[in-house]
Amino acid sequence: MFEIKPLGDAAIRVSFSNDISIATHQKIKRFISVLEVEKIKGISEYVPAYNTVAIYYLPYIISYNELAGKLEEVYNTLPPEARYQPIVYEIPVYYGGETGTDLAYIAKYHKLKEEEVIDLHSSQEYLIYMMGFIPGFPYLGGLSEKLSVPRLEHPRLSVAAGSVGIGGKQTGIYPGSVPSGWRILGITPVKLFDIHNTPPSLFTMGNYIKFFPVDKKEFTRIKNLVEKKKYRVKTYIRSCEHD
Amino acid sequence: MTAILKVIKPGLQTTVQDLGRHGYQQYGISPSGAMDSFSMQIANILVGNAVGEAVLEASFIGPELEALTDIVIAVCGGFSPKVDGRKVPMWKSFLLKKGQKLQIGPSVNGARAYLAIAGGIDVPVVLDSKSTFLSSGFGGYKGRALQKGDRLSGSPVIRKPFKSLHPGLIPQFEKELNIRVIIGPHEEMFSEKSIIRFFSETYTVTPKSNRMGYQLKGPKLEHINGPDIISDPVPLGGIQVPASGQPIILMADRQTTGGYTRIGTVISADLPLLAQAVPGTKIMFSKVSIEEAQRFYLERGRLIKLLAMTVK
């Protein structure tokens, strides 16, 4: 599937499928990597999502019809397969305690021990399908079905920056303090968004996140390093991936 | 860098804005920027600035400011200024002398006013823009709306002669608006009746309207299969319809992505008028083609370019 639609008069929306899948995600990755090389005049930015990409452009440089034609060309000449070596970010999480108040609920809901919840949550490499919602927020895929829990009936007015939560079938981290209906199982001391960094967001779509548990002491130690800008998030290259 | 203005009263929500922060939506960063970019650009033209220079955007109740040095300013938009208690004209540049007090508003017929200062406003450029992004707390003046006692700096220049906009070009902010829309991208998720309803009935701007979005009230729009979509990118002017069936028009500080169906997108040329809509404003939506919308877009761009060259 490939469908092009106007998104108002200064953006175009390209859809690649009707659902969320790794195959669609990889096609989107290939599509935007070609866009990056082609450098079509008039494009100001693009925003990849689960199954669509929005391309923002300047209509006084390129019209809708011209750009739609060029995007179709890009799609038709997409390489059939590409190899990627995504980065996996290792994110320390202090599970439970005052900053992970819903860990007990999640354990009870699934009749698991808290340690088992932590093991399950921190054993997975989560794919960053897209970024959005608030600055630096990753939409992740890959949560074990054994950990899916209903959202809070009454969302909290605010959760702390760095909170790691589960809402329905999704897990994620909040880079800033926001209202949330997710169940919070822990917190990371890592700063996910900083306007002084280039790019300002730690994560980019197409890479992965892996959580690792730390105790309160280690959490505090890392937090201090983060504040002094002396903490570097560990990364590794994910074993070769292709579609 | 010279201190130019001191805040006596901050007003309801006064922020530093330029034409927005572009290129970072892929990281979840909203573009922000002046809501009524037309009035904002005219204000800059009148004081001889580049059209994209940062200005102050006031909402409903404007600030009271004291000049800390002589500055040339212009106020454009929906409400008018007073200097030391005396009304002064809008859409016109003039000299505000050191020690004089400028009061902007309260609102007369529009929701926002723009104050441009010859020589601009000195705030740090954050991710290529001086715009304030309120919900994330960065950009503009310390990432927030102005507060009592704040002091703004600039590089003031006394530019003469003073300039004014031809009265025929001053936008009229009406209580009844016809807003043009490009349909989609989720039009097929609404019942046919709802699409007809949307383009034939009247919707009212509610008080729950701010820089993030305008919540409207009117005949309920029905979804065929619920309001949820797989989250996708949200443009400026996108008209989101959640389960309530009441549309929300997404504005400058919107989230970059959203999970609700969108029935259409307001065309760029009509966004400045919408940005000035006060609660109670009645809106009728009409459908236009992408080709028409882009013609209006280009016309608007040409007008601003022309004014930048010819306004005297």
Interface residues (C-beta under 8 A of the other chain):
Chain A: K5 P6 L7 G8 D9 A10 A11 R13 D19 I20 S44 E45 Y46 V47 P48 A49 Y50 N51 T52 V53 A54 Y56 P59 Y60 S63 Y64 N65 M130 M131 G132 F133 I134 P135 G136 F137 Y139 G176 F193 I195 P199 P200 S201 T204 M205
Chain B: H22 G23 Y24 Q25 Q26 Y27 G28 I29 V126 L127 S135 S136 F138 I182 G184 P185 I230 S231 D232 P233 P235 L236 G237 G238 Q255 T256 T257 T265 V266 I267 S268 I290 E291 A293 Q294 F296 Y297 L298 G301
